[in-house]
Each structure stands twice: as structure tokens, then as C-alpha cells.
């Protein structure tokens, strides 16, 4: 099996060059005269060796490491005195609505169909990848020029700030408060809430739905991490809490959750940050709340949850090309309110509850083999926690713990081991359930949830690599 840091082979380099051009797996197979399955194996090996989880990340990291060179693009870091570039907006794929669901026995995900709305998918994938790639390069340059190594609290005086319509003048930039060595308290949310779902697109964090003092809500709160300002987006079509979400092709897909009557729903809706608009997506095969959504290689996976009567071990995958959900082999253990993430092409599902107790167990799904296996358990059982993926690691924090602990946990995929990191805000009360967690560049944002029995509006930022160089994490959609 390949390992992190292992050299890229000549054949893998051929595949990597095709990825950089935006080619799909089938296009790569045709171009290199190899099978579609062989392409998947090469892509998985590339992800593992580079320590990434998406095609855009693979291209960016390969450029930074000198593995890949693209004519006309210089990946060398710029000097501090150079003017920062503004990142480009991501372009969403507009897909037609459909209501069909594939009710089938567990199968391996099939390739997108070659008819209907899927005909334009390769072109869209290529366009999206190149736009996302240019955007990520801009983020690298902007980060090096406009942010210092302590997390970007300062903006060079000769760097013009971005000017969104609701941005405050630079002199009014919210001043964050340091808490320990790696944490700061940032601007609070406009209102206290918990059980919202979180996602990152570009340099903005999106907190969608959840519960506030009035009940289940459909509000979309958007936090601009550069301006440190909150604003509202278009409200979600269906008000839900405990929904699952991830990003595909620049759009945020929100699946399931429960409504104001406490009923689990089958609703799936996609939000376009570029258009500030929602659209319905093919409904889930069954009502599901408290599931884990993970985007990988242009597909959306959904694991576990509950339907109001039982805890689920169900696993499904949604293909935006066919606009259908397919059943996958179920997890080994039913669980709800778990967390997860994609590392090296593998999908991790961690913790949660089986209905009677909090879990520490970890399960790993291999999309290519369509098989589940065990992975190292969390140090502490956790339910209703939050998680974010950054540089081949999964950071897990908060939740209701079995036993007091004021620490978070981080899983290192290269070492296949867990370690703890301090969360000073939890010194008085270790429990922090139903919070929202998402990463932007080298920062992990943790907000809302329930603290000491009350809804919280607080937001904290964790900087795991305060003194290290970082590469912005891709957020354009799970490998598109």
C-alpha cells in the first residue's frame, strides 16, 4: 500500500497531469488507454502520497512540492511586500431537478450516465476544477502576503481589502481575544443556536438551520473570515435541525434533519453561494436525522442517523450526474450524531450514539472496494461533537463525553493514531454538544451549540499550525 510522502510514480504523474487539466476518470482512462478501475487506483494512491482528499488539493499540493508544473503558473510563494490577490468566486453547477430515487440492494457507486443532464458534466467538471485551482492559487498568494504566521490577524497596509457590500471599514475589524496559545474568541453569531449544519466555501463559513430560542429555523448565517462580519443568506427551503451537509462543485448540499415537530425528513436541498439561492435535490430514500455527510470524488455519501424510530446503520451515495441515491453496504454499527471526514480517498465515521450509549468506535469506508473496516477508536466516546479535516488529519471537538475531558482529539492518518489538544473554554464544563465546526485555511471555527445547558452564540477559532507554513484546504466540492 502507498504511504504519505512516497514518490509519485511515472504513471501516477501521467494521471496527475490529467487531473490538473480537469479530466474525469473516464476521460483519463481513454487518454492513457487504461481501465476506469485502474484510474481510480492511481487517483487513490496519489491522494495518499500527497496527503490530500480532493483533486483540487492534489493539484495544488503537487505544484507546491514541485511534483507538477503547469505552463504559465508560478507556484513559488511571493514576498511579504507584494500586494495580495483576491480569491475568485466559485461557480456552481446548475443541475435540473429530479424526483427519482434508486431503491436497490447495496452496490458499488456506478459511473455517471451518458445521457440527459449528465452530458455536460465533463465540461462542467473541467471548468470548475480550473476555476477552483486558480482560486486556490490566489488563496495561497493572498495568505502569504496578507496574513502573518500567527494566523492572519494583521493586513499589510498596502494590500487593498476586499469590499463586500456589508463589510465594515478596516479600522472597525473585530478584535479577537487570545485564549491560550492556539485559540482565540472571535465575533459571536447574531443569535444563539445549536444543531445547525456547517460548511465552508472559499473564505466564508456557512451555518445553516438548527434550533434557536424560537425553535427549528431555516436561517443561513454567513461569516466572512477576512472581514470578520456576519450576514444572512437566502433562507433554506425547509427548516431543519440535525441535518448533514458537505460541498459538491461549489454548492452546499444539506440532507435530512428533523422539522419543528421533531419528525425526520427526506428533504435534500442545495445552496449556491454564488447565486445566494436554494434548489431542491432528489429526496433521501428514507427519513433521516443526525447522519454524517461526506463529499468525495464528486459524490455525496450519507451514513447513519435515525428515522424517529430506530438508529440507522444505513449508507447511501448520491451521484449528481444521475441525480439518484444508491444504497451501499451498511455500517458495522448503527449510530447517530456521529462525525466524519475524508482522508486519502477513504471515508471515516467516528463516535456518535447507538441509542443507549456514546461511542468511541471508528469505521472506515473504501468507496472503490465498497467495503467497511475498523479504524482506531477515539480516545473518549463522543456524541453530538463537531469535526473538521485539515492536512490529512481529522480534528474532533466538543460533544457529550463519557468522562470529563477538556480536550479535543486529532487523528493522524499517516500514523494511524489519535492525540489530544487543549480546549481551554471547557475547563469548567467538558460537555459542548451540537456545536458547528468547519475549517478555513489553517483555522478551525467552532461555534454555537449548548454550553452549561444554554444555547450559545459564541465562536472560537483554533489554529493548530500557528508557527507552520500552510496550504489552503480545498472547498470546491469533494474532488470536483
DOMI-606735 format. One record per residue (C-alpha): residue in one letter; x, y, z. Coordinates in steps of 0.001 Angstrom, whole numbers, padded with zeros to 6 digits. Layout:
N
+------+---------+---------+---------+
: resn :      px :      py :      pz :
+------+---------+---------+---------+
:    a :       X :       Y :       Z :
...
+------+---------+---------+---------+
This chain:
480
+------+---------+---------+---------+
: resn :      px :      py :      pz :
+------+---------+---------+---------+
:    x :  000000 :  000000 :  000000 :
:    x :  001296 :  003530 : -000762 :
:    x :  002288 :  005784 :  002119 :
:    x :  002258 :  009526 :  002759 :
:    x :  005358 :  011166 :  001263 :
:    x :  006176 :  008272 : -001063 :
:    x :  007352 :  009461 : -004530 :
:    x :  004785 :  009748 : -007306 :
:    x :  005365 :  007095 : -009992 :
:    x :  005678 :  007951 : -013669 :
:    x :  002219 :  006533 : -014426 :
:    x :  000696 :  008367 : -011465 :
:    x :  002279 :  011569 : -012779 :
:    x :  000502 :  010999 : -016105 :
:    x : -002785 :  010708 : -014194 :
:    x : -001940 :  013757 : -012072 :
:    x : -001363 :  015852 : -015190 :
:    x : -004770 :  014791 : -016474 :
:    x : -006345 :  015728 : -013136 :
:    x : -004784 :  019175 : -013388 :
:    x : -006442 :  019592 : -016800 :
:    x : -009833 :  018763 : -015276 :
:    x : -010271 :  015376 : -016933 :
:    x : -012777 :  012922 : -015453 :
:    x : -011776 :  009351 : -014583 :
:    x : -013268 :  008036 : -017820 :
:    x : -011512 :  010698 : -019880 :
:    x : -008221 :  009780 : -018198 :
:    x : -008843 :  006094 : -018912 :
:    x : -009444 :  006815 : -022609 :
:    x : -006472 :  009159 : -022867 :
:    x : -003998 :  006764 : -021200 :
:    x : -005547 :  003555 : -022612 :
:    x : -006124 :  002052 : -019187 :
:    x : -009240 :  000824 : -017411 :
:    x : -011567 :  003046 : -015385 :
:    x : -010800 :  000942 : -012296 :
:    x : -007032 :  001416 : -012786 :
:    x : -007544 :  005187 : -012908 :
:    x : -009389 :  005047 : -009578 :
:    x : -006498 :  003115 : -008036 :
:    x : -003961 :  005654 : -009318 :
:    x : -006059 :  008573 : -008019 :
:    x : -006365 :  006939 : -004605 :
:    x : -002585 :  006346 : -004481 :
:    x : -001917 :  009974 : -005459 :
:    x : -004226 :  011214 : -002688 :
:    x : -002459 :  009022 : -000130 :
:    x :  001064 :  010001 : -001187 :
:    x :  000254 :  013738 : -001213 :
:    x : -001888 :  013584 :  001927 :
:    x : -004965 :  015157 :  000308 :
:    x : -008623 :  014261 : -000131 :
:    x : -009677 :  016019 : -003367 :
:    x : -008456 :  016592 : -006903 :
:    x : -008047 :  020325 : -006419 :
:    x : -005951 :  019759 : -003294 :
:    x : -003853 :  017193 : -005177 :
:    x : -003112 :  019688 : -007958 :
:    x : -002269 :  022496 : -005514 :
:    x : -000041 :  020376 : -003261 :
:    x :  001715 :  018822 : -006266 :
:    x :  002510 :  022312 : -007564 :
:    x :  003807 :  023428 : -004180 :
:    x :  006020 :  020359 : -003883 :
:    x :  007367 :  020750 : -007431 :
:    x :  005878 :  017415 : -008495 :
:    x :  003703 :  019087 : -011112 :
:    x :  004340 :  022092 : -013329 :
:    x :  001724 :  023921 : -015374 :
:    x :  002964 :  026347 : -018068 :
:    x :  002251 :  029953 : -017203 :
:    x :  001649 :  029309 : -013486 :
:    x :  004341 :  030069 : -010951 :
:    x :  003720 :  028277 : -007641 :
:    x :  006587 :  029970 : -005805 :
:    x :  005467 :  031954 : -002739 :
:    x :  005541 :  035750 : -003107 :
:    x :  007287 :  038165 : -000798 :
:    x :  005606 :  039921 :  002116 :
:    x :  005700 :  043303 :  000371 :
:    x :  003775 :  042103 : -002677 :
:    x :  000131 :  043025 : -002984 :
:    x : -002318 :  040252 : -002104 :
:    x : -004607 :  038810 : -004744 :
:    x : -008318 :  038462 : -004140 :
:    x : -009670 :  034902 : -004458 :
:    x : -012086 :  034196 : -007278 :
:    x : -015647 :  033129 : -006562 :
:    x : -016544 :  029509 : -007208 :
:    x : -019052 :  028703 : -009952 :
:    x : -021856 :  026285 : -009110 :
:    x : -023165 :  023635 : -011469 :
:    x : -026830 :  024148 : -012206 :
:    x : -028442 :  020709 : -012322 :
:    x : -032055 :  020030 : -013279 :
:    x : -034383 :  018849 : -010549 :
:    x : -035423 :  015218 : -010345 :
:    x : -037527 :  013125 : -008043 :
:    x : -036299 :  009623 : -008858 :
:    x : -034544 :  007545 : -006220 :
:    x : -032763 :  004280 : -006862 :
:    x : -034090 :  001744 : -004364 :
:    x : -031597 : -001061 : -004782 :
:    x : -029583 : -003638 : -002976 :
:    x : -026191 : -002394 : -001776 :
:    x : -023980 : -001823 : -004784 :
:    x : -020793 : -000043 : -005642 :
:    x : -021413 :  003504 : -006995 :
:    x : -021875 :  003493 : -010742 :
:    x : -020369 :  005940 : -013185 :
:    x : -022489 :  008906 : -014281 :
:    x : -024853 :  008139 : -017138 :
:    x : -024023 :  009368 : -020600 :
:    x : -027458 :  010781 : -021306 :
:    x : -029702 :  013587 : -020175 :
:    x : -028238 :  016270 : -017919 :
:    x : -025017 :  014300 : -017438 :
:    x : -023796 :  015043 : -020976 :
:    x : -022303 :  018373 : -019957 :
:    x : -020767 :  017061 : -016732 :
:    x : -017164 :  016528 : -018046 :
:    x : -017088 :  020087 : -019382 :
:    x : -018503 :  021430 : -016142 :
:    x : -016009 :  019385 : -014119 :
:    x : -013129 :  020784 : -016189 :
:    x : -014345 :  024366 : -015869 :
:    x : -014979 :  024008 : -012135 :
:    x : -011611 :  022407 : -011470 :
:    x : -009693 :  025103 : -013327 :
:    x : -011675 :  027901 : -011636 :
:    x : -011187 :  026234 : -008276 :
:    x : -007494 :  025685 : -008987 :
:    x : -006896 :  029335 : -009878 :
:    x : -008864 :  030321 : -006779 :
:    x : -006714 :  028118 : -004549 :
:    x : -003508 :  029542 : -006010 :
:    x : -004870 :  033011 : -005319 :
:    x : -005588 :  031965 : -001735 :
:    x : -002018 :  030727 : -001303 :
:    x : -000611 :  034007 : -002588 :
:    x : -003046 :  036097 : -000589 :
:    x : -002378 :  034125 :  002572 :
:    x :  001389 :  034509 :  002324 :
:    x :  001223 :  038213 :  001532 :
:    x : -001672 :  039351 :  003696 :
:    x : -001511 :  037047 :  006735 :
:    x :  001338 :  036567 :  009174 :
:    x :  002288 :  033150 :  010561 :
:    x :  000298 :  033754 :  013742 :
:    x : -002972 :  033270 :  011918 :
:    x : -003585 :  036359 :  009827 :
:    x : -004528 :  038961 :  012449 :
:    x : -002780 :  041712 :  010504 :
:    x : -003348 :  043075 :  006991 :
:    x : -000414 :  044774 :  005207 :
:    x : -001156 :  048496 :  004791 :
:    x : -000512 :  048365 :  001047 :
:    x : -002953 :  045467 :  000462 :
:    x : -006408 :  046678 : -000613 :
:    x : -009134 :  044897 :  001392 :
:    x : -011961 :  043119 : -000306 :
:    x : -015116 :  045212 : -000356 :
:    x : -018309 :  043182 :  000039 :
:    x : -021413 :  045348 :  000282 :
:    x : -021812 :  044781 :  004030 :
:    x : -018146 :  044908 :  005016 :
:    x : -017046 :  047256 :  007758 :
:    x : -014098 :  049625 :  007264 :
:    x : -010716 :  048113 :  008055 :
:    x : -010467 :  050292 :  011194 :
:    x : -013551 :  048520 :  012576 :
:    x : -012194 :  044977 :  012132 :
:    x : -013359 :  042905 :  015077 :
:    x : -010542 :  042322 :  017539 :
:    x : -010215 :  038669 :  018513 :
:    x : -009178 :  037742 :  022050 :
:    x : -006412 :  035232 :  022615 :
:    x : -007248 :  032204 :  024782 :
:    x : -004135 :  030165 :  025395 :
:    x : -001552 :  029504 :  022699 :
:    x : -003737 :  028293 :  019836 :
:    x : -007271 :  029585 :  020488 :
:    x : -008969 :  032964 :  020056 :
:    x : -012504 :  034145 :  020818 :
:    x : -013935 :  035678 :  017652 :
:    x : -017117 :  037583 :  016758 :
:    x : -020247 :  035937 :  018193 :
:    x : -023120 :  034810 :  015982 :
:    x : -026077 :  037202 :  015588 :
:    x : -028174 :  034809 :  017692 :
:    x : -027576 :  031756 :  019846 :
:    x : -028289 :  028430 :  018144 :
:    x : -027380 :  024756 :  018121 :
:    x : -027847 :  021673 :  015920 :
:    x : -027080 :  023679 :  012761 :
:    x : -025079 :  022141 :  009944 :
:    x : -021800 :  023756 :  008860 :
:    x : -019903 :  024119 :  005589 :
:    x : -017073 :  026185 :  004121 :
:    x : -016936 :  027670 :  000628 :
:    x : -013951 :  029873 : -000173 :
:    x : -013153 :  032024 :  002855 :
:    x : -016674 :  032003 :  004298 :
:    x : -018289 :  029743 :  006889 :
:    x : -021974 :  028852 :  006492 :
:    x : -024169 :  027943 :  009492 :
:    x : -027442 :  026544 :  008170 :
:    x : -030686 :  025893 :  010053 :
:    x : -030621 :  024393 :  013537 :
:    x : -032538 :  025477 :  016623 :
:    x : -032723 :  028902 :  018229 :
:    x : -034847 :  030083 :  021150 :
:    x : -037950 :  030068 :  018909 :
:    x : -037476 :  026507 :  017624 :
:    x : -036250 :  024880 :  014417 :
:    x : -035101 :  027523 :  011950 :
:    x : -034203 :  027889 :  008249 :
:    x : -031830 :  030838 :  008623 :
:    x : -028487 :  030840 :  006786 :
:    x : -025754 :  032731 :  008638 :
:    x : -022586 :  033501 :  006676 :
:    x : -019328 :  034506 :  008346 :
:    x : -016696 :  036312 :  006263 :
:    x : -013432 :  035211 :  007878 :
:    x : -011445 :  038061 :  006317 :
:    x : -013778 :  040899 :  007314 :
:    x : -014941 :  039111 :  010499 :
:    x : -018512 :  040021 :  009694 :
:    x : -021770 :  038037 :  009823 :
:    x : -024564 :  038404 :  007279 :
:    x : -027641 :  036400 :  006313 :
:    x : -028070 :  034394 :  003140 :
:    x : -031262 :  033266 :  001449 :
:    x : -033246 :  031120 :  003908 :
:    x : -033280 :  027374 :  003374 :
:    x : -036422 :  025998 :  001723 :
:    x : -037101 :  023589 :  004592 :
:    x : -036378 :  024440 :  008247 :
:    x : -034403 :  021571 :  009812 :
:    x : -032075 :  020748 :  012695 :
:    x : -029503 :  017937 :  012947 :
:    x : -029135 :  017922 :  009143 :
:    x : -025982 :  016720 :  007377 :
:    x : -024076 :  018698 :  004761 :
:    x : -020992 :  018915 :  002574 :
:    x : -019846 :  020754 : -000554 :
:    x : -020063 :  019497 : -004147 :
:    x : -018971 :  021659 : -007095 :
:    x : -019187 :  024841 : -005041 :
:    x : -022718 :  024143 : -003770 :
:    x : -023665 :  023157 : -000210 :
:    x : -025847 :  020031 : -000133 :
:    x : -027983 :  019742 :  003026 :
:    x : -029581 :  016338 :  003629 :
:    x : -032263 :  015274 :  006081 :
:    x : -032665 :  016603 :  009625 :
:    x : -035819 :  016964 :  011695 :
:    x : -038531 :  019601 :  011405 :
:    x : -040230 :  021766 :  014049 :
:    x : -042457 :  018830 :  015001 :
:    x : -039444 :  016606 :  015637 :
:    x : -040073 :  014437 :  012561 :
:    x : -037127 :  013238 :  010471 :
:    x : -037316 :  014387 :  006850 :
:    x : -036192 :  013104 :  003451 :
:    x : -035570 :  016637 :  002134 :
:    x : -032295 :  017368 :  000338 :
:    x : -031574 :  020911 : -000834 :
:    x : -028552 :  022568 : -002431 :
:    x : -027417 :  026150 : -001817 :
:    x : -025397 :  028163 : -004336 :
:    x : -023257 :  030793 : -002567 :
:    x : -022584 :  032490 : -005894 :
:    x : -026301 :  032941 : -006639 :
:    x : -027466 :  033052 : -002988 :
:    x : -030226 :  030625 : -003950 :
:    x : -031562 :  027202 : -002958 :
:    x : -032908 :  024365 : -005108 :
:    x : -034443 :  021012 : -004203 :
:    x : -032462 :  017821 : -004854 :
:    x : -033602 :  014196 : -005109 :
:    x : -035038 :  013180 : -001731 :
:    x : -033409 :  010631 :  000564 :
:    x : -034617 :  007006 :  000340 :
:    x : -035916 :  007267 :  003938 :
:    x : -036368 :  009987 :  006581 :
:    x : -033030 :  010577 :  008286 :
:    x : -031820 :  012914 :  011011 :
:    x : -028389 :  013123 :  012633 :
:    x : -026497 :  011474 :  009747 :
:    x : -022936 :  012154 :  008542 :
:    x : -022450 :  013600 :  005024 :
:    x : -019057 :  013319 :  003309 :
:    x : -018248 :  014547 : -000210 :
:    x : -015560 :  012616 : -002076 :
:    x : -014578 :  012363 : -005751 :
:    x : -017642 :  014299 : -006910 :
:    x : -020133 :  012146 : -004982 :
:    x : -022030 :  012722 : -001734 :
:    x : -022098 :  009931 :  000863 :
:    x : -024538 :  009723 :  003781 :
:    x : -024012 :  007447 :  006775 :
:    x : -026141 :  006513 :  009790 :
:    x : -028590 :  008782 :  011612 :
:    x : -032065 :  007940 :  012885 :
:    x : -035563 :  007931 :  011406 :
:    x : -037535 :  008698 :  014562 :
:    x : -037979 :  005063 :  015481 :
:    x : -034551 :  003443 :  015255 :
:    x : -030853 :  004236 :  014988 :
:    x : -029594 :  003522 :  011482 :
:    x : -026563 :  001781 :  010023 :
:    x : -027657 :  002809 :  006511 :
:    x : -025183 :  004061 :  003912 :
:    x : -026075 :  005829 :  000649 :
:    x : -024299 :  007665 : -002140 :
:    x : -025696 :  010459 : -004326 :
:    x : -024378 :  010992 : -007849 :
:    x : -025193 :  014491 : -009165 :
:    x : -024768 :  013159 : -012712 :
:    x : -027605 :  010646 : -012434 :
:    x : -029373 :  012574 : -009649 :
:    x : -030021 :  009346 : -007799 :
:    x : -029262 :  007864 : -004385 :
:    x : -027900 :  004324 : -004271 :
:    x : -027720 :  002004 : -001289 :
:    x : -024261 :  000919 : -000092 :
:    x : -023255 : -001821 :  002342 :
:    x : -024430 : -000720 :  005812 :
:    x : -022024 :  000232 :  008586 :
:    x : -020979 : -002437 :  011069 :
:    x : -022630 : -000461 :  013858 :
:    x : -025761 :  001690 :  013826 :
:    x : -025014 :  005235 :  015007 :
:    x : -026467 :  008735 :  015033 :
:    x : -024963 :  012171 :  015778 :
:    x : -021538 :  010898 :  014707 :
:    x : -018851 :  012890 :  012867 :
:    x : -016681 :  012048 :  009887 :
:    x : -014384 :  013130 :  007084 :
:    x : -012449 :  012022 :  004010 :
:    x : -008732 :  011251 :  004195 :
:    x : -006733 :  009796 :  001328 :
:    x : -009835 :  008681 : -000536 :
:    x : -011193 :  006783 :  002496 :
:    x : -014283 :  007897 :  004438 :
:    x : -014183 :  007885 :  008257 :
:    x : -017239 :  007766 :  010558 :
:    x : -016491 :  008395 :  014249 :
:    x : -018284 :  008250 :  017560 :
:    x : -021963 :  009097 :  017921 :
:    x : -024605 :  007145 :  019808 :
:    x : -026159 :  003717 :  019307 :
:    x : -029259 :  004826 :  021184 :
:    x : -028114 :  003703 :  024613 :
:    x : -024556 :  004973 :  024953 :
:    x : -021934 :  007249 :  023433 :
:    x : -019477 :  005538 :  021063 :
:    x : -015742 :  005833 :  020567 :
:    x : -015561 :  003378 :  017667 :
:    x : -014381 :  004319 :  014188 :
:    x : -015423 :  002811 :  010872 :
:    x : -013715 :  003346 :  007526 :
:    x : -015419 :  003002 :  004143 :
:    x : -013425 :  002320 :  000986 :
:    x : -015500 :  003648 : -001966 :
:    x : -013505 :  001657 : -004524 :
:    x : -013976 : -001676 : -002792 :
:    x : -017379 : -000704 : -001318 :
:    x : -016247 : -002248 :  001966 :
:    x : -016200 : -001228 :  005632 :
:    x : -013334 : -001840 :  008040 :
:    x : -012444 : -000764 :  011563 :
:    x : -010105 :  002130 :  012307 :
:    x : -008541 :  003362 :  015591 :
:    x : -011177 :  004425 :  018120 :
:    x : -011476 :  007897 :  019622 :
:    x : -009742 :  008393 :  022956 :
:    x : -013097 :  009342 :  024516 :
:    x : -016619 :  008298 :  023459 :
:    x : -018361 :  011362 :  022000 :
:    x : -021863 :  012078 :  020752 :
:    x : -023052 :  015282 :  019029 :
:    x : -019472 :  016505 :  018541 :
:    x : -018044 :  018521 :  015638 :
:    x : -015210 :  017688 :  013254 :
:    x : -013070 :  019241 :  010515 :
:    x : -010429 :  017857 :  008143 :
:    x : -007163 :  019716 :  007655 :
:    x : -003902 :  018477 :  006059 :
:    x : -004604 :  014735 :  006260 :
:    x : -005888 :  014950 :  009826 :
:    x : -009348 :  014868 :  011394 :
:    x : -009935 :  017228 :  014322 :
:    x : -012809 :  016268 :  016648 :
:    x : -014005 :  018564 :  019432 :
:    x : -016953 :  019059 :  021704 :
:    x : -019906 :  016726 :  022117 :
:    x : -021160 :  014943 :  025198 :
:    x : -018323 :  012869 :  026614 :
:    x : -018307 :  009764 :  028756 :
:    x : -015947 :  011090 :  031414 :
:    x : -014643 :  014613 :  031911 :
:    x : -012128 :  015923 :  029372 :
:    x : -011403 :  019489 :  028340 :
:    x : -009515 :  018300 :  025252 :
:    x : -010237 :  017745 :  021604 :
:    x : -008780 :  014886 :  019585 :
:    x : -006870 :  014746 :  016317 :
:    x : -006396 :  011681 :  014116 :
:    x : -003188 :  011458 :  012097 :
:    x : -003835 :  009246 :  009076 :
:    x : -000120 :  008737 :  008435 :
:    x :  000467 :  007482 :  011977 :
:    x : -002985 :  005898 :  012335 :
:    x : -003184 :  007270 :  015855 :
:    x : -005094 :  009776 :  017999 :
:    x : -003714 :  012528 :  020214 :
:    x : -005361 :  015243 :  022318 :
:    x : -005244 :  019037 :  022107 :
:    x : -006346 :  021508 :  024750 :
:    x : -009675 :  023379 :  024670 :
:    x : -009364 :  025969 :  027470 :
:    x : -013027 :  027056 :  027223 :
:    x : -014081 :  023636 :  028541 :
:    x : -012176 :  023845 :  031820 :
:    x : -015401 :  024411 :  033809 :
:    x : -017689 :  022101 :  031826 :
:    x : -016317 :  019469 :  029441 :
:    x : -019571 :  018995 :  027507 :
:    x : -020168 :  021074 :  024374 :
:    x : -022810 :  019261 :  022275 :
:    x : -024460 :  020193 :  018978 :
:    x : -021845 :  022804 :  018031 :
:    x : -020882 :  023686 :  014470 :
:    x : -017315 :  023065 :  013287 :
:    x : -015697 :  023927 :  009951 :
:    x : -012191 :  024752 :  008688 :
:    x : -010970 :  027669 :  006586 :
:    x : -007329 :  027583 :  005503 :
:    x : -005342 :  026696 :  008648 :
:    x : -008098 :  027774 :  011074 :
:    x : -010839 :  025629 :  012602 :
:    x : -014022 :  027501 :  013580 :
:    x : -016177 :  026152 :  016443 :
:    x : -019416 :  027958 :  017228 :
:    x : -022823 :  027796 :  018820 :
:    x : -024075 :  024585 :  020388 :
:    x : -025044 :  024175 :  024010 :
:    x : -022886 :  025355 :  026907 :
:    x : -023879 :  024640 :  030502 :
:    x : -027460 :  023875 :  029451 :
:    x : -027931 :  027079 :  027424 :
:    x : -027862 :  027846 :  023704 :
:    x : -024599 :  029579 :  022794 :
:    x : -023786 :  032321 :  020304 :
:    x : -020035 :  032177 :  020935 :
:    x : -017438 :  031454 :  018257 :
:    x : -013881 :  030293 :  018824 :
:    x : -011047 :  029766 :  016367 :
:    x : -008399 :  027057 :  016752 :
:    x : -005054 :  027443 :  014974 :
:    x : -003295 :  024072 :  015029 :
:    x : -000316 :  025228 :  012943 :
:    x :  000472 :  028606 :  014436 :
:    x :  004149 :  028500 :  013513 :
:    x :  003985 :  026372 :  010393 :
:    x :  003500 :  027081 :  006688 :
:    x :  000073 :  026023 :  005437 :
:    x : -001751 :  025383 :  002190 :
:    x : -005442 :  026402 :  001978 :
:    x : -007830 :  023437 :  002105 :
:    x : -009958 :  022864 : -000982 :
:    x : -013652 :  023548 : -000580 :
:    x : -014938 :  023362 : -004110 :
:    x : -016707 :  020085 : -003733 :
:    x : -015208 :  016788 : -002773 :
:    x : -012881 :  016191 : -005652 :
:    x : -014551 :  018080 : -008437 :
+------+---------+---------+---------+
